């Protein structure tokens, strides 16, 4: 697996990823996939948990559950856009949406500090999720 990570982006040895999801099973799955790509993973179980992490650290990728009970993905992005200081970033942080909703049902807000890197269907196969995350990591 090390060779795969090197092929994705030889200039980045350890991508820093934040996964925001309220479902422990989803977090476990994402953690398993990201460990294969040798990522440094931080976890947040909702948008409120993500705020202090994004205020204090820079992430190479954010994986965001779109449907969470306390604060959904859209609300989380809009809040983070207001709270995270722009001076902390040289360029917008890629966000990979993680959802069981069809893409046509997602309303994407306009953002300056975050950019969309794609989406993963929670109902897709493990291999599909693995490839989607790999593709997003290749963009960083």
Phi, psi and omega in degrees: 000332179302319179299320180299316181296318180295324179292331182293313182198097185293344181274344181249116182274323181222095178294139177262119186238139172248123175253125180244111182201139181273353184258120183297326178294321177294319178299317179298317180296312179299319179299318179297313181296313183293332177293328176294331178267007177058047179268151171269110189253130168247150183238145172221140184264358171190177182300323180297322178293331184284334185305305182296328179294315182286336176284331187255347185223157171260136179243146177278335182205141172242128173254120191237120172293132184276332182243100177233145185293319184285313182208115182290174183300316181296315179297321179298312180298317180296320178293314180297324178300324181279328190267320184289124182295129180300333181292345181284344187237142173274329179213162182300144178280129177293140178237127176254116181282139182235107190209159172258001175281151173288146184304327181292344180270358183261126175260115184268122177285156175282133185226154175250327185266352180227149176228149183280127180255001180129193179212154179239129175280120181300336182271358180285169181291162177302316181299321178295317178297317180301314179294317181299317179292319177300319178296319179294320179294330179292340180280343185270000000 
